[in-house]
Amino acid sequence: MHPLSPIAALGRSTRRAGAGALGFTRFTGALIRASADYPGTARTVLWRSFRNQILFTAVQALPFIAAIAGIIGITVIIQARAQGLQGSSDVLGQVMASVVVRELGPLLTAVVVISRSGTAIAAEMATNLVLGETDALEALGVDPLQYLVAPRVAGGAISVAILVVFFNAITLVSAGLTAFFTNGVSLESYTESLRLALTVRDLGLVPLKGFVFGAGIAALCAYAGLSGERRPTAIPQSVTRGVMLALLFVFVTSGLFSLAAYL
């Protein structure tokens, strides 16, 4: 192996990453322009696609999100008891607010949405590309970004914001009940500790984080599907690429939110 091969490989990876970032930036700009100039005749289609996206991403995911949130709430209280915090409701409130509500809830919700809805969006877009449906739309004078992408991005943003609030609510309830039955912490003291630990900023920032997560997940997965190769074997590759991009986006964005809001 040539001694400069690792450097050359790093250079190729950096170049591909830069080209991908530039491509997504152009895609985002085109999506914003398309969304700002929606023809009146397409608004019925937009609303139907938007409604279906919320139904699939948010409503149908509620039982699964509730199950995960309930388990997380129970697990946090059990771990707190193992660390000797079973009698301190003030500490429990701080733990639930800082670890679950602000960070873990939005992250886990986003991961569930990526694995469930993000993969579906990427696969659907890649399939449309391979079958030539995007070309057919353009031939009919229909912008694929308006017809395929914009309603899914809007629906994904609203859905994740709703799911994050739902996830946190179920987690807090399950944690409170677990603390009551296993640690003897009264529900009144637990509720008061949450009230003192959570701020008005948290109540607005957490849904906003979910909104940004949802929009980014849908946009990145759609971009991965529409920017792939036009062959059937490229469809799973596009799905994998969309999942990886969405996960990277979620974790980086979560870190930026924490730095901006709590540093």
LODO-59119 format. One record per residue (C-alpha): x, y, z. Coordinates in pm, whole numbers, padded with zeros to 5 digits, always signed. Each point is the difference from the previous one (the first is absolute). Example, Ala and Ser with C-alpha at 12.3 -4.5 7.8 and 13.67 -1.06 7.14 Angstrom:
<atoms>
+01230-00450+00780
+00137+00344-00066
</atoms>
This chain:
<atoms>
+00000+00000+00000
+00127+00343-00090
+00092+00205+00310
-00223+00287-00112
-00305-00224-00053
-00161+00084+00340
+00038+00372-00074
-00151-00047-00345
-00292-00194+00146
-00056+00276+00257
+00003+00256-00277
-00257-00193-00203
-00225-00039+00303
+00026+00371+00078
-00079+00089-00360
-00305-00228-00005
-00120+00144+00331
+00040+00353-00132
-00184-00083-00320
-00280-00161+00200
-00032+00303+00229
-00010+00233-00301
-00260-00219-00170
-00224-00001+00307
+00036+00377+00034
-00120+00042-00358
-00279-00249+00064
-00111+00194+00310
+00000+00328-00189
-00205-00149-00283
-00243-00150+00253
-00049+00335+00174
-00064+00174-00331
-00245-00270-00107
-00185+00013+00331
-00032+00378-00015
-00167-00008-00343
-00264-00270+00022
-00257+00006-00282
-00359+00020+00116
-00096-00310-00197
+00249-00212+00198
-00109+00101+00350
-00252-00282+00026
+00272-00253-00083
+00234+00172+00246
-00253-00021+00280
-00072-00367-00068
+00369-00092-00003
+00062+00211+00310
-00287-00167+00185
+00112-00349-00101
+00355+00074+00114
-00120+00109+00346
-00224-00307+00019
+00287-00234-00079
+00279+00176+00188
-00183+00120+00311
-00337-00169+00055
+00095-00355-00095
+00325+00025+00197
-00167+00100+00328
-00031-00354+00147
+00364-00080-00071
+00118+00337+00135
-00214-00048+00313
+00153-00343+00066
+00357+00129-00033
-00074+00309+00210
-00156-00208+00276
+00300-00232+00013
+00241+00295+00008
-00185+00158+00292
+00008-00324+00199
+00367-00059-00081
+00109+00347+00110
-00168-00039+00339
+00145-00348+00050
+00349+00130-00078
-00055+00295+00234
-00095-00242+00275
+00310-00208-00071
+00209+00316+00047
-00160+00074+00336
-00233+00277-00116
-00324-00177+00082
-00108+00244+00267
+00095+00329-00163
-00286+00134-00208
+00193+00322-00074
+00281-00194-00162
-00246-00214-00196
-00161+00311-00142
+00337+00140-00106
+00098-00330-00161
-00326-00032-00191
+00014+00360-00120
+00365+00012-00106
+00051-00353-00130
-00340-00108-00135
-00205+00308-00089
+00279+00210-00149
+00222-00262-00162
-00102-00365+00008
-00365+00051-00095
+00063+00196-00321
+00292-00223-00100
-00182-00330+00046
-00310+00135-00174
+00211+00111-00295
+00172-00340-00022
-00338-00175-00007
-00123+00234-00273
+00315-00056-00205
-00030-00378+00022
-00371+00005-00077
-00087+00300-00218
+00342+00114-00123
+00070-00334-00160
-00343+00002-00163
+00055+00347-00146
+00345-00088-00135
-00126-00326-00152
-00302+00170-00156
+00208+00279-00154
+00261-00243-00131
-00269-00222-00149
-00163+00299-00171
+00338+00093-00145
+00073-00352-00127
-00345-00043-00154
+00019+00337-00171
-00294+00152+00186
+00194+00317+00080
+00077+00043-00371
-00366-00056-00082
-00104+00271+00248
+00246+00245-00150
-00126-00084-00350
-00351+00089+00119
+00123+00331+00136
-00020-00109+00365
+00289+00079+00232
+00094-00326+00184
+00115+00203+00299
-00347+00151+00035
-00186-00322-00060
+00225-00253+00178
+00233+00171+00245
-00160+00315+00146
-00305-00167+00160
+00219-00271+00151
+00241+00252+00150
-00286+00205+00146
-00177-00311+00129
+00320-00140+00145
+00076+00323+00186
-00346+00020+00158
-00002-00372+00078
+00332-00010+00185
-00090+00312+00201
-00321-00175+00112
+00175-00331+00069
+00271+00165+00213
-00261+00157+00227
-00189-00329+00017
+00318-00197+00075
+00100+00234+00283
-00348-00005+00151
-00018-00381+00007
+00353-00022+00140
-00072+00244+00281
-00323-00178+00092
+00158-00346+00002
+00297+00128+00200
-00229+00162+00257
-00207-00315+00044
+00313-00215+00028
+00149+00235+00260
-00327-00010+00195
-00035-00379+00006
+00367-00095+00042
+00163+00290+00182
-00287+00145+00199
+00032+00344-00163
-00333+00180+00013
-00146+00115-00327
-00042+00350+00140
+00371+00040+00083
+00100-00157-00332
-00225+00240-00192
+00133+00296+00196
+00360-00101-00069
-00079-00014-00372
-00162+00341+00015
+00312+00145+00159
+00239-00180-00237
-00178+00085-00325
-00005+00354-00133
-00219+00185-00245
+00292-00014-00242
-00006-00379+00015
-00371-00008-00087
+00069+00196-00317
+00344-00135-00090
-00084-00371+00012
-00282+00015-00262
+00218+00231-00210
+00279-00256+00010
-00247-00267-00112
-00121+00225-00282
+00355+00054-00127
+00078-00371+00034
-00309-00098-00199
+00064+00245-00282
+00365-00102-00027
-00074-00373+00007
-00260+00022-00276
+00210+00233-00215
+00319-00205+00030
-00173-00331-00067
-00180+00149-00302
+00329+00141-00127
+00173-00336+00043
-00275-00170-00198
-00012+00253-00283
+00378+00034-00036
+00073-00371-00036
+00071-00196-00313
-00275-00106-00239
+00020-00374+00057
-00197-00233+00230
+00305-00109+00197
+00061+00363+00099
-00325+00021+00197
+00132-00167+00320
+00318+00205-00032
-00206+00318-00009
-00193-00112+00307
+00321-00071+00191
+00145+00333-00103
-00314+00182+00109
+00002-00169+00340
+00366+00083+00061
-00042+00363-00105
-00311+00039+00215
+00167-00153+00307
+00302+00227-00042
-00228+00301-00039
-00203-00084+00310
+00298-00048+00231
+00189+00306-00127
-00312+00216+00021
-00074-00125+00352
+00349+00098+00108
-00038+00345-00155
-00333+00051+00177
+00160-00091+00332
+00292+00235-00056
-00227+00287-00101
-00261-00043+00273
+00172-00144+00308
+00372+00085-00020
</atoms>
